[in-house]
Each structure stands twice: as C-alpha cells, then as structure tokens.
Amino acid sequence: MVMKFTGLLVCILASPLYPQGAEHAAGYLASSSIPDLIPLLPAPAPGSARDNLDRQVFLDTRALADSDRWKLAQRDDKLSVAAVLAALRCSMGAEANGPLLVKLLARVFTDAMNATDPAKNHFHRERPFLVDKGPICITATPAFAKTFDYPSSHATISWAFALILSEMEPANASRLLTRARAFGESRVVCGVHDVDAVDAGRLAGSAVVAALHGSPEFRGDLEKARAELRAAASLAAGAGCAAEAALIAVSPY
C-alpha cells in the first residue's frame, strides 16, 4: 500500500512485526555504523528484580483500561513517520510536515529499525501480555504475538525523532522530549511492552542519533530540513494540546 503524505510518497508495507506498516527508505548508516544494541542493552533475566518489576507494572497498569490515558495509548499504537509526527504535533510549534523533513525521518526510521531488529531477535523477550494475563489496548493478532518485546521500536523511533526535532528547534526540546517519553510509556499502558523495553528504546534512539551525526549526508539533510521547518507556518496549539499536556504530565506507572 502506498500512502501520500505532504507531497512525498511514503511506502507502507504491512508485516507481522509492524502491522500498521513500516517506512521503507534507504537508511543513512552503513551496516558497520549501525549501533550494536546487544552489548549496550542487556535484557533483564527472567526472575530478576528488573523482570519482576516489569511484571508488576504490567499488572498494575491494567487498571488504566478504558481511561483517557488508555485511549492515548491506542492512538500512539501506529508506527510510521506520519503517525509519530502527528503525536509530536502539539510540541512542535510549526507545521512540521515538509517533504525534506519527512524524507529525512523516513531514512532515520530505517536506521532505527536496523538497530532494534537484531536485538529483538537476540533477546527473544516475550511481550508482557503473553507472560501475565490482562487486557491490552489493541487486538493482538497471532503474528503480532510472535514478535518480541525488547527493545521497543516505538520508543526508539519516537525518541530519535524528538532528539532530531529538538536539534532543529531547541526552544521546543522539552515539549518534544516529554511527548516522546509519553509515546514510549503508551506501550506500557497498552500492555504490549515492558518498562525495561521502553527505557531501552530511548537509549537505542540516542545511540542511533549519535551514530547519524557521523554521516555527512545526514548532517547535510538535517540543515536543509531545519531551514524548511523554520519557514513553515506557525501552529496554533488548541485546547486538545492543553488536555494532552495535562494527561502526560503524570506518570502512568
């Protein structure tokens, strides 16, 4: 399926791992430059203190079912450049949907996936709803249930995007990173990732962005996208943005 997004054709391919679709664009990083997350992010051992805490948080957050925070987690389930930019919209202060920015983030999306996929396949950590019983905020297909928890690609990508946008517009950095933090927390609220997987995703996103700054092509595209963003129309926040800010100001766990 091909989706038109602000003048740029963004290819969306349904897959068992990312059922809402994943961006397909050549990444910036050569295979030798992609961060190796396996030694960087050792997963919690079953029965360890970290593992036990993750299980308790999953059970405790089932009480959020059907709450406003649960509904936000449902909206945050989609993973694409368009979806993450929509989630960050209230934090950006401008209409951040120009073709240069979207193209840059589509390539970063690929780099982030290339970093997280080997770690997921290495650690083989089951998603929390397969370990303990409780409602989740989406309908889990059999294919999705075969995918792994650690680290969270949603957290990796949203954090990487927020870091890049913060570099473009430092005045909005706090708001952007706050919303990206909440985007990752939505995976815990939803019940499809553990806390550790989300925390690891933020570290993974930081590692990917650090590696990207070693690419002259990325740095050049970043400056072009920065100029495009600064020329974009200002964004009126609206009442919905204030409600969202109040909702994510409180930790859900």
N, C-alpha and C positions, 0 to 999 in steps of 0.2 A: 504494500500500500504506500502511496506517496502523498504526503500532506504539504500543502502550500502554506508557508509561514513567512509573512512580511517580505514577499518578493524572492525568497530563497526556497528552493525545493529541498526539503529535508526528508530523506528517505527513512521510512519507518518499517522495520522488519519484525513481525511477531515471532517470538521464540519462547521455548519453555522456560528459560531463565528470566526473561524480561517480557512478560506477556503483554504489557502495554506498548511495547516497541522500544527499540534502542536505535540511537543515531548511528548512521554509517557514513563516516568521512575518514579520510586518512589522518592518523594522528601526527603530532609533531615529533614524537620521540621514537628514535630507533630502538630496536629491541634491547640493545645493550644499555640504553639510557633509562629504561622504564624501572622505577624503584622496585626492588625485590622486597615485598612486604612480609615474606615468610619469616626471616630472622628478626625483622623490625617489630612484628606484631604477633608474638606467640599467643595462641588462643588459650583460654582457661582450661585446665584439665578437669574432666568430669569429677565431681565431688569436691573440688577445691573451694576455697572461700569465695572466689570470684564467681564460680559456676553456681554455687548455692545462692549467692546474692542475686544473680541474674534470674534464677528460677523464682525467687521470692518476689522480685519486682514484676515479673510476668503475672503471677497470681494476684498480686495487689492491684495492678492496673486493669484487671478485668472489670473492676468496679466502675471504670470510666465508660463502659459500653453505653452508647446512645447519648452521651453527653456532648456538649459543644466541642470539647477537645477531641472526642472520638470522631466527630464529623469533620474536623480539620484534618485528622489523620487519614480519613478516607479521601479527602481532596488531595492530600500530599502523596497518595499512593502512585500516581502517574509519574513515570520517569522518562523524560525527554527534555531537550533544550527548551522547548516551548513551555512545558509544564513547570520546570524549575524557575524559569524567568517569570512565569505567572505567579508562582509562590513568593518570589522576591519583589514583586511589583511595588508593594506598599513601601518598601525600604529604599527604592532607588531614586526617587525624586525627579525622574525623567522617563520618557517612553523608551526603554532600553530594548528595542526590537529591530534595530537596524541590521541590514544584511551582513556587514562586516563583523559585527559582534556575534551574530548568530552563527556565522561560518566559523569564527574562532572557537566559540564554545562547543560546536559540534565536533571539532577536532580534539579539544580538551576532553570531551565526553569519551571519545575513543581511547585516548591515553589513560584515562581513569579506569575504564573497563579492562584495558590490557594489564593494568596493575592489580586490580582486585580479583579478576577471574582465577589466576593461578593460585592465589592464597585461599580462595574459597574451595577450590578443588583439592588443595593440600590438606586443609584442616578438617574438611568434611563435617563441620559442626551442624547438627540438626537445628532447624528452626524451633523456637520455643513452644509453639502450639503442638508440635509433634512429641515433645517431652512431657509436658503437663497439659491437662485439659482446661479449656476455657474458650470463650468466644473471641474471634478476631474480626477486624473491621472490614475485611474483604472476603470474597468467596475464593477459597484456595482450590485450584484445580489439582488433579493428580500430578501433572507435570510440575507445577509450582512447588508442591510438597516434596519433590525430589531434589530441589535446589537447596543451597546451603546458606547458613546464617552469617558467617564470619569471614571477612569484614563486610559491613553494609555498603553496597554500591550507592544507594540513595544518599547516605551520609557523606560518602567520599565525593560524589559529584556535586552535591549542593554546597559542600564546604569549599571545594575547589572553585566553583563558580563565584561564591561570595568573596573569596580572597581576591580573585581576579577583578571583580567589580569594585571591591574596596580599594584596590590599587588605582583603578581608573578615577574613582570618586571618593577620596579619603574622608570627606565630610560625612558620608553615609556609611562608613565602615561599621560602626557599632550596630546600626539598624540592620544592615545586611547580614552580619555575622550572627546577630540574635535570631533573625528569621531562619538562617541556615541551621543554627543549633536546634531550633524547634522542628525544622523539617526532618532532621535525624531523629529527634525524640518521638515524632509521629510514628516511626516504625516500631518503637517500643509500645506506645499506646495501642497501635493496631494489633500488636501481638505477633508480628512476623519477624522481628529481630530482637535480640537481647541487648541490654545496655552495653555490654562489652563490645558487641559488633558495631554499634553506633559510635562509641568512643574510638574504636579502631579505625572506623571510616573517616573520622575527622583527621586523625594522624595520617592516614593514607592520602587524603586530599591535600594536606600540607606538603607531603613528600612529593606528590605529583607536580604541584605548582612550583616547588623548589627546583625540580628537575627541568621543568619547562623553561625556566629562566636561563638555562644553559643553551637554549635553542635560539640562534639569531633570527630564524624565521618567525618563531613565536613572538619574540620581542618586537620585531617589526610590525607584525599584525596587531599586537597589543596597542602600539602607538596609533595605528590607523583607526582601530576600534574606539580608542579613547577620544580621538578627535570627532568621530561620528557621534559618540554618546554626548559629548559636550555641546554638539549642535542640535541635539534632539529637543523636542518640545518638553516643557516642564510638565510634571504630573501632579494633578490635584489628588491629595490623599483620600479624602472622603471618609464618611462615618464608618464604613466597613473596615478601613485600615486601623482606626482607633480601637474598634472592637477586637480585631486580631491582635494588636499590640498588647491589649489588656489580658487576652487569653494566654498568650505565650510568655507573659512576664512571670508567671507562676510555674514552677517545675511540676510536671505531671507525675513525678515519682521521686 
